[in-house]
Structure formats: C-alpha cells, structure tokens
Amino acid sequence: MALNKTIINKVMEKTKHESAIREFLMNLIQFESESPGWWKARYNEFLEKACKGGDHDADN
Amino acid sequence: MRITNIDIMNYRQYKSLSLEFPESSQCDLHILVAQNGVGKTNLLNAITWCLYGVEPHLSDDTEDLGLPKLNLTAIDEAKAAGKDVEYVEVAIRAEDGYKCITYKRRLPVRIKPNIFEEIAKEVFTVTVATPDGDPKVYESREETKRLVDRYMPEKIREYFYFDGEQLNNYFISTRKGKVKEAIFSISQVDMVNLIYKRLGEIIGDKQREAGQKAPDVKKVKDDLDECENQIQRIENNIRDLEEQIAKSELIIKENTEYLKGEDNLPELEEKYQELKNAQKSLNQEKKALMESIYSFVRDMKIALTYYSAAKDTLNIIEKKERENALPPNIDKGLLLKALNEHVCTICNQPLSSSEEKHIKRLLDSFQVSSETSHLLMSIRSELERIVISAESYAEAKNKIVSTYKNIERQLNIIGAELNNIETRLNSITDKEEIKRRFTERKDNERAKQINTEKLGAAKEQLKRAKAQWEQLKIDLDKAMEKETECSRIKQLIGFAEKARAIIGSVEKEMMDEVRQKMEERTTHYFLELIWKKNTYEKIVLTEDFQLDLIHKDGYSCVGTCSAAERCLLALSFTLALHEVSGFNSLLFIDTPVARVSDINRINFAKVLCDVSYNKQIIMTFSPDEYSPEIRKIFEPAARTSIQLSMVDEKVTIVS
C-alpha cells in the first residue's frame, strides 16, 4: 500500500534529531506497507541494525 | 497511482474492449455512458475480478441465468473454429511515477457443446516495468497480492470501486464497525497501531531475554569481596597463630634450658600437697578405727564373759522345744476357765465333751508355766547374739588388727615420701623463679598445643576459602560477560521503547486528526452536494467512529434522511476518506447518481469535478442519469467521455 504521507511527515518531524530512530521507524513502516507475514525476525533485524548504527555514530 | 488502460477480452459482455484513460493537466475525470444491460456494472466487476478474483457486483440476471464468464460470442466463435479452449482475460495497466504496472488475470475455459468448464485455475500476473530495465513479471500469490495491496488493498476496495446504487446502505447499523475500520485502514492508522503493538511484543521478548541473562554482578562481586576479606582474616589469623606458636616454643626452650637438672617444683609441690592430704585422710581413718576398736573390746568383754551361760541356756531352750515342753503362746488360765465354765472363753459357745477332753490333754502336756516359757523366748535372741559375737571374736579381731596395720603402713610410706620431698624442696634455693618458669613452660606447652590445632584448622579453612574465591572469580567473569550482553539487550530495549513512544504518539495524533478532519471534510462535501443548505448542521464521528448527521436543530437524523441523502452522505464520506487519508488511488463509481436527482445531481457533478483535479475519477452513467445538467458540467472537464453500446445484444463495444 502506498504510504500515507501524513504518517511519514509526523515520523520525520518527531525524529528530526534522532536519525537512527527515524530510519528504524521508516524501515518498519515500509516493511508493514509491503511485506505481510513473518515480522519478528525483520523487526529484530531492523532494531539490531539501528542500534549498531547508533553505536557506530557514538564511536565516531 | 492512476489507471491508464483497461483491456478486456471475452469477459461477459465484453468480447474485446480497450479503454484508455489518458492523464490531463486539468481534471482527471473519465465518463462512460451506456444503456442498462450494456455492461457498466460488469466493467466494475471486470476490475475487481482482475485485481482480486471476485465479482461482487453481479446483476441478479447474470447470477440467475448462471452465465459463464466467457463471452457468449467468443463461445460461438470458438466452437465454429473448432477450438477446445478459450480464454477470459482482463488487464489493467497503471502508473505510479516512473513505474508502469500491469495486472493481468487469465482464465482458461473448455468449450463443450453445452458446458463451459473452467479447466484450470486463473493465472494472475503483475508486471512491473521501469525505464531502467526489463519488465519484471511476478506470478506468486504472495508477490502479486503485495503489489495489489500496495496500491488498492482488497479489504478496502469498496472505497475505491463502488456501486452508486448501493451507497444508501453504507451507514446502516451492520456497517457501523466498518467505518472505523475503513478510516483506520485507509489512513493507515491501523498499520501504525500494528507497529506499536509489535514493538511492544519485541520489547517484551527483549525484556524476558534480558531477565534470563541478567546476572547479579553486584552480588557476585560482593561475595567475591567478602571471600577476599575472609581469606585476609584467615591469613592474619594463621600469621598470629604461627607467631604465638613460635613465641611459645621460644619460652619453652628458654625455660627448659633454665630448668635443666632442676626438680619439677610445681609438680613436687603438688605431689607434696597430695601426700599431705592423703596423710590427713589416713589419720582420720585411723582415729575412727581406734574408736571402733574400743567399742569392739567393750562388746567382746561382755560376750566372752556370758558366753558359757548363754550357750547353756540356749541349749536348754532348744532341748525343751524339741520335746514340745514349752507351751504355745496361749494363756493357760483361759484354758482352765473354759474347762470350769464349759464355755469357750473366746466365742462364748458351750463346749462339747470331746472339746473339753482335748483341752485337758493339752494342759497335761505343758511341763513349764506360760510365764517361764515367755521369759525363755524373750531372752533367746539376746542369748543368740552373745553366742554369735563370742564365737566370731577371733575373726573380727584379726580383721580390725589387719586394717589398723594397713593404715599404719600407708602412713609410714607417706611419711617417708613427705620427708623425701621436704628434703628436696628444702634443697631448692630460688623456689619462686623455678616455680614461675615451670608454670610458664607448662602454660606455653598447652598454648602451643591449642594454637597448633587452631593453625591446622585455619589452614584447612584457608584452602576452602581460596577454592571458593577461584569459583567466585569464574562466576564473576561469566557475570561480567553476561552483563555486557545484557547491557546490549537493554540498549535495544531502550531504543525500541523510544521508537515505540514516538510511533504511539503518531498514532494518537493521527486518530484525533483523522477523526476531526473526517468530520470537517465529510461535512464540507455533504453540504456541497445536497441542495438543502439550511437543514443540516454537520456530520460528526463519535469517539467510536460512529457517523451521525446532525440537524440544524441539534438532533441526530442519519436514520431519517432520504435514500438520496444517504447516498450523498456515503459519497461525502468516501471523498473525505480519500482526501484525509492521503491515499492517492483512483475512485471508480458505477451509476453514482442512480438515486440522486435534480439539484443534488448538479452539486454532485460540481463536487466530483473539483475532486478530479487531484484524483483520477472514473464514472459510469446510464443515458438517463447523464442528464443535460450533469453533462453540461462534466463534458468540459472530462478527459475522456466514452459511449458503450452492444452489438446483437451480445457484445459491448465503444461507440
């Protein structure tokens, strides 16, 4: 399903200072709009990736 | 997304039909006009069959007759051509930006004289073409469904493709729940809610995982610290004990050196004291013995003096006893009285002659008087004691003499030992120092023994404590490793909780905004569409998303408004839903004004024209519906205006 722009805009606005959370939520929204089915593994994957990215930023 | 083409082959009335919906810079409005029965509603069915494999808008005639999907002319032609199989096919081409997407459904049908058998499952494919590469064809159910749902989800299809004749049923009670569902589904609040819930589940999983892994590092560390302190205490104790033992050994050694050749004065004094006590005890015993000897001599003098007389007297008594010469212990006077009075002196009964004879014989046998007999019996035990004492004299005297001699001998031995010890003690010059050193050595020997035992126990305790420390160290290392893992999980939980809070606030805002906007925009469209401008105040959605039409006087009137008004209400709701949701897909309305007439139709046309500036709208009308008033508004705005008609009442074509 095409994404509702209002959702995107709200997420973007609420995460403007938190890029990792923004990317994480956008991944989830994209996933939910396109890929029904097994979700837990994908959620965990996105979460791990987002936190790894956060670590990377923090390290830098 | 907008539909650019619909190609229909052999589907119901449509033998071969290609419709094109080119884009316009103005209104994206497309009109199809056809008589009843030509296939307006089946055009809607063709779309839903192609996309979802369902035909929800079949007319009663079609259902009653059980006509096949395969076009009747196509059947005739296939038979004539000797074909065994013919195909029904609908293709919808759409554009989404630079992507061109083609949805195609194909159904093979076996041609038999009177049966048209669908011989295999429908084949549904979605082809996605981009300017960058070759078109990609998707055939799996999962992939094709995803590509349909992405643009026109089946569960909300009735808000894209709907039959105007059924609009008035939209808000009857059985559909109430669907309003909320539709709003949340199209505006994707339900998707946001799903993300919120699923994140909650992920957080729960992570918390459980962290709970399982969470080590009590502090506890293990505290235990380790306590163990280290314990080891320290034991080691200090061992050191102290070793020092004390060494000190005792030194004192013992020094005193042993000093006391070399000396009598053990404390022991000697102790022995002396013991002997003195024994001497005292023996003297007391001797004194008591002497007293018993005096008593013995006194008693023996009496016994020996009267022995001979006592012996003779006893012999006489014994002899009289043997001869029955001693009367029994009865009063002889009583017997005489009974004989004289002929009455028993005890029971006072008269005596018989035989009883009296017996008493006379008894009295004749007694040689001594009763008084004498009593006297003899009373002195007998004393006489016996005198005789026994006198006869045991020698033995008793020997025993006493022996005891006396034994006491005397012991006293002599003790006296000699005491004299010896006194001599030795008198020979010691520095008694106090020697005594102190002996005591000190003895005390230290005892202390050394106790401390040596304590040292052994402490060393064993130290060994156990060190083993415990080793284990705790391993536990701590493991706990530290787990803590690192745990802290990683906690980081994930923190991150997910933050993301969940954000998506939760998005959901809350969306719900509030969507409801408010839906109210505003539905009211707006409804008031634009109806001619009664002063009858209705507004449309409200309750907290539970129940739709209600509020009269100017303030009361609810959704249940009492006309069928036409309900149609316009449904249309208003749908238009508002598309607008508020931001869902950019087309709107296909079959016979939108079937139940609407007069001025409402004009309003309807104006509103739809306005909406088509931002949204593709395809509408089908019957010629009657497409009245001059509507035509006047739609004709200038419509990008395409297509007339459909039938050939031989079998095939629909574009006129």
Boltz contact constraints between the chains, C-beta under 6 A:
constraints:
  - contact:
      token1: [A, 1]
      token2: [B, 149]
      max_distance: 6.0
  - contact:
      token1: [A, 1]
      token2: [B, 150]
      max_distance: 6.0
  - contact:
      token1: [A, 1]
      token2: [B, 153]
      max_distance: 6.0
  - contact:
      token1: [A, 4]
      token2: [B, 187]
      max_distance: 6.0
  - contact:
      token1: [A, 4]
      token2: [B, 188]
      max_distance: 6.0
  - contact:
      token1: [A, 4]
      token2: [B, 582]
      max_distance: 6.0
  - contact:
      token1: [A, 5]
      token2: [B, 582]
      max_distance: 6.0
  - contact:
      token1: [A, 6]
      token2: [B, 582]
      max_distance: 6.0
  - contact:
      token1: [A, 7]
      token2: [B, 188]
      max_distance: 6.0
  - contact:
      token1: [A, 10]
      token2: [B, 506]
      max_distance: 6.0
  - contact:
      token1: [A, 11]
      token2: [B, 506]
      max_distance: 6.0
  - contact:
      token1: [A, 14]
      token2: [B, 502]
      max_distance: 6.0
  - contact:
      token1: [A, 21]
      token2: [B, 498]
      max_distance: 6.0
  - contact:
      token1: [A, 21]
      token2: [B, 499]
      max_distance: 6.0
  - contact:
      token1: [A, 24]
      token2: [B, 499]
      max_distance: 6.0
  - contact:
      token1: [A, 25]
      token2: [B, 499]
      max_distance: 6.0
  - contact:
      token1: [A, 25]
      token2: [B, 503]
      max_distance: 6.0
  - contact:
      token1: [A, 28]
      token2: [B, 195]
      max_distance: 6.0
  - contact:
      token1: [A, 32]
      token2: [B, 191]
      max_distance: 6.0
  - contact:
      token1: [A, 32]
      token2: [B, 195]
      max_distance: 6.0
  - contact:
      token1: [A, 34]
      token2: [B, 146]
      max_distance: 6.0
  - contact:
      token1: [A, 43]
      token2: [B, 202]
      max_distance: 6.0
  - contact:
      token1: [A, 47]
      token2: [B, 492]
      max_distance: 6.0
  - contact:
      token1: [A, 47]
      token2: [B, 496]
      max_distance: 6.0
  - contact:
      token1: [A, 51]
      token2: [B, 491]
      max_distance: 6.0
  - contact:
      token1: [A, 51]
      token2: [B, 492]
      max_distance: 6.0
  - contact:
      token1: [A, 51]
      token2: [B, 495]
      max_distance: 6.0
